[in-house]
Amino acid sequence: MHFHHLSLWALAASSVQAVPPAPEINVDVLIIGGGATGAYAATQLRDQGKKVLVVESDTKLGGHVDTFIDPATGAPIDYGVQAYILNNQTQSFFDRFNVALNASTQSPFPSKLVDFKTGSVVPNATATDILTLIGPIVDYITAVTPYTGIAQGYYDIPQPVDPQLLEPFSKFFAHGVGNLFETPTIYVLQNFGLPHILGLAAGYVYSPAGNQLLYDRVADFLGKDVLYSSRVVSSTRTTSGVTAVVKGACSTRTVRATKLLITIPPTRKNLAVFNLDNNEKKIFDQFNGIPYHVGIIRKSSMTDLTNFYNVDLQSPTLLPSSPFVFRFETVGVPGYQTVKVIGEPSNAKARTLALTAAKTVGNAVSGTPGNPSTAAWGQHKDLGLQVPINAVADGFYTKLYALQGGRSTWFTGNAWCSDYSPLLWAYTDERILPNLL
């Protein structure tokens, strides 16, 4: 019996040894993350004749793009990224994969302002006449134009940092236009700065077939040069190249690359496997993100084909405090409304917030809370990365940008530029890709 057990063990061991190890992969550029910037960079590099490999933790490309297809009608509902600023990169990227773009117009559907906590509906609330905003917008553009790097969506700000960028936005805004939030000006400008204002004036665009279509076609183009459901588990970065061990669902592979491009949010937790040095650890440790969740609500008692926006009637600014449900919005497909939840770290609690708010709003407008559920749900992690203002004043972003190229490693994506795909693509085009070709 003892001999029999040993024989079985030996047979099993020989069988394991007989499985050939996964071959090494050698590439010019290893790209971490297949979101907007990773997919874009991979396409541009491949078109320039570079051999690339994309490591993506999800089962698809596209990052914050989330498209749900209504099973009854086949209509797409974008509940993540919904529209794009139209710049050169947007037009050429969509053209490259023959994906049509339509102009995104102001919603033709009625909108209501509701306190999502109490269900109180603001009576006779109407959309603002855009003509009344022309004067303030011109003043605002004049105020923010001097910040050239920020005007492009970058954090490339000169030292010493202009004190106006560090003060609450309400103070900066009051210099020429009025009053707004207590958020540091530098971060407000990254979400509502010159490129966003000009993009809004020119009109945003979207894919009528759903924004996921672009990334599905990128996936077809890249083929086996994307490892899905995979992550780097260890790596070595040197001035002469990078070696990474990538673990997937079915295999573990060693990848050797001349250069590394990291497109995932640069938090210390996310980048721990890239043998960070002490300087990198100190820099990446300072980032804090904003929890953000997106989804689609169905079977609610909210008025169909109607938008509902959350206001806090107890707040002087009418702005709800975190965590909160931002809005329920229709995209013209009956029976569904998209939802965004901001500031709740727990995915489960965020979903509960959304469903509770849907019942409250539904009860307010129809007299019954209904029985809402989610047709789709997603969590966008590490969004809106920020650091303390004293760190900004101390040259944080100068130190951050100085990491580019160190030990054959380059960075793009959220935290390196305003988190809007077209601005990220422009930053990648202008600041990163020339170093990888």
Secondary structure as GFF3:
##gff-version 3
##sequence-region A 1 437
A	DSSP	alpha_helix	2	18	.	.	.	ID=ss1
A	DSSP	beta_strand	25	32	.	.	.	ID=ss2
A	DSSP	alpha_helix	36	47	.	.	.	ID=ss3
A	DSSP	beta_strand	52	55	.	.	.	ID=ss4
A	DSSP	beta_strand	67	69	.	.	.	ID=ss5
A	DSSP	beta_strand	76	78	.	.	.	ID=ss6
A	DSSP	alpha_helix	88	96	.	.	.	ID=ss7
A	DSSP	beta_strand	102	104	.	.	.	ID=ss8
A	DSSP	beta_strand	111	114	.	.	.	ID=ss9
A	DSSP	three_ten_helix	130	133	.	.	.	ID=ss10
A	DSSP	alpha_helix	134	144	.	.	.	ID=ss11
A	DSSP	alpha_helix	148	151	.	.	.	ID=ss12
A	DSSP	alpha_helix	163	166	.	.	.	ID=ss13
A	DSSP	alpha_helix	169	174	.	.	.	ID=ss14
A	DSSP	alpha_helix	185	191	.	.	.	ID=ss15
A	DSSP	alpha_helix	194	202	.	.	.	ID=ss16
A	DSSP	beta_strand	204	206	.	.	.	ID=ss17
A	DSSP	alpha_helix	212	222	.	.	.	ID=ss18
A	DSSP	three_ten_helix	223	225	.	.	.	ID=ss19
A	DSSP	beta_strand	226	227	.	.	.	ID=ss20
A	DSSP	beta_strand	231	238	.	.	.	ID=ss21
A	DSSP	beta_strand	241	247	.	.	.	ID=ss22
A	DSSP	beta_strand	252	262	.	.	.	ID=ss23
A	DSSP	alpha_helix	268	271	.	.	.	ID=ss24
A	DSSP	alpha_helix	278	284	.	.	.	ID=ss25
A	DSSP	beta_strand	288	300	.	.	.	ID=ss26
A	DSSP	beta_strand	307	310	.	.	.	ID=ss27
A	DSSP	beta_strand	324	329	.	.	.	ID=ss28
A	DSSP	beta_strand	336	342	.	.	.	ID=ss29
A	DSSP	alpha_helix	347	366	.	.	.	ID=ss30
A	DSSP	beta_strand	370	386	.	.	.	ID=ss31
A	DSSP	alpha_helix	389	393	.	.	.	ID=ss32
A	DSSP	alpha_helix	396	401	.	.	.	ID=ss33
A	DSSP	three_ten_helix	406	408	.	.	.	ID=ss34
A	DSSP	beta_strand	409	411	.	.	.	ID=ss35
A	DSSP	alpha_helix	421	427	.	.	.	ID=ss36
A	DSSP	pi_helix	428	432	.	.	.	ID=ss37
A	DSSP	three_ten_helix	433	435	.	.	.	ID=ss38
###
